[in-house]
Structure formats: structure tokens, C-alpha cells
Amino acid sequence: MATHPRRPPGQRWIKRPPRPSRAAPPQPAVRQKPGRTQLLMAVGTGTAAGIVAVILAQLAGARPGIPGFAFGVAFCLGFIMLWRGFGGTVQDIKDMFR
């Protein structure tokens, strides 16, 4: 029987003890989903931002159709910024209407 080059003859390998298992990662905190009140606040903020955008577009003398486009863009941005500020996601909006 051949001996291992790093082991003196006549000695046996000492088995290394098993490594301790890793601790499980901590559970994530339960997330508070925004509710209908936050949804209404986001819609109100989007509407207010849209109205301001329409007024500014009218004052700037925009062509017909541009104030409506400005309203849509400002509504979406106002709604999304406030909704995300509350920690809401697209899935939260879908869950509200199920």
C-alpha cells in the first residue's frame, strides 16, 4: 500500500470535524401595502399636476392637442411618483381591483 507523501508512515488521517451549517438569512419584514386612501391621494396628485401642466401649456401658447398631452404626461408622472413614494408597486394596483 502506498503512503501519502505528506503523511509519515504508520499514521492515519484524522478526519476533520464537519463545518457548522450556515445560519438561515433573516426573514424579510412584512411590507405594508398602500391602500385605497393612498390610491386616491396619488390620483388627486396626478390630476393636480395635470391641471397645472394644462395651464402652463395654454399660457405658453401651445398648439391644439398639446395641453391634453401635457395633462396625460403630468398625470402619469404625478401618480407614479407619489405611488412609488408610498412604496407601491404595479402588482399592488392590480391586487386592489381583484
matplotlib code that plots the C-alpha trace (Angstrom):
import matplotlib.pyplot as plt

x = [0.0, 1.4, 1.7, 0.8, 3.8, 2.7, 1.9, 4.5, 4.3, 2.3, 0.0, -3.7, -5.6, -7.5, -10.9, -11.8, -14.9, -17.9, -18.2, -21.2, -24.1, -24.8, -27.4, -30.5, -30.9, -33.3, -36.9, -37.7, -40.0, -43.7, -44.3, -47.2, -49.0, -50.6, -54.3, -57.2, -56.5, -53.0, -54.5, -56.9, -54.1, -52.0, -54.9, -55.5, -51.8, -51.7, -54.8, -53.5, -50.1, -52.1, -54.1, -51.0, -49.4, -52.5, -52.4, -48.7, -49.2, -52.1, -50.0, -47.1, -49.5, -49.2, -50.8, -54.2, -53.8, -50.6, -52.3, -54.1, -50.8, -49.2, -52.1, -51.6, -47.8, -48.1, -50.9, -48.8, -45.7, -47.5, -49.3, -46.3, -44.0, -46.5, -47.4, -43.7, -43.2, -45.7, -43.8, -46.4, -45.8, -47.7, -48.8, -50.3, -52.6, -53.6, -54.3, -56.7, -59.0, -59.3]
y = [0.0, 3.4, 6.1, 9.6, 11.9, 14.4, 11.7, 10.0, 6.2, 4.4, 7.3, 7.6, 10.5, 12.4, 13.2, 16.9, 17.7, 18.8, 22.5, 24.1, 24.8, 28.4, 30.3, 31.0, 34.6, 36.6, 36.8, 40.0, 42.4, 42.2, 45.0, 47.4, 47.8, 51.1, 51.1, 52.9, 56.1, 56.3, 55.4, 58.3, 60.6, 59.5, 60.1, 63.5, 64.5, 63.3, 65.3, 68.4, 68.0, 67.5, 70.7, 72.7, 71.3, 72.3, 75.8, 76.2, 74.8, 77.3, 80.2, 79.2, 79.3, 75.6, 74.2, 72.4, 68.9, 69.7, 70.7, 67.3, 65.5, 67.6, 66.7, 63.0, 63.1, 65.2, 62.9, 59.8, 61.3, 62.7, 59.5, 57.3, 59.5, 59.6, 55.9, 54.9, 57.2, 55.2, 52.1, 50.9, 48.6, 47.8, 44.5, 46.4, 48.3, 45.0, 43.5, 46.3, 45.6, 41.8]
z = [0.0, -1.0, 1.6, 1.1, 0.6, 3.3, 5.9, 7.9, 7.6, 10.1, 10.9, 9.9, 8.6, 11.3, 10.0, 10.2, 12.1, 9.9, 9.4, 11.1, 8.9, 7.9, 9.7, 7.7, 6.5, 8.5, 7.2, 5.4, 7.2, 6.3, 3.8, 4.4, 1.1, 0.2, 0.4, -1.3, 0.6, -0.9, -4.3, -4.1, -3.0, -5.9, -8.3, -6.8, -7.1, -10.7, -11.5, -9.9, -11.7, -15.0, -14.5, -13.8, -17.0, -19.0, -17.6, -18.4, -21.9, -22.5, -21.2, -23.5, -26.5, -27.4, -30.5, -30.1, -28.6, -26.7, -23.5, -23.4, -24.0, -21.2, -18.9, -19.6, -19.1, -15.9, -14.5, -15.1, -13.5, -10.5, -9.9, -10.3, -8.1, -5.2, -5.5, -5.5, -2.6, -0.6, -1.6, -4.0, -7.0, -10.2, -8.5, -5.6, -8.1, -9.7, -6.3, -5.5, -8.4, -7.9]

ax = plt.figure().add_subplot(projection="3d")
ax.plot(x, y, z, "-o")
ax.set_aspect("equal")
plt.show()
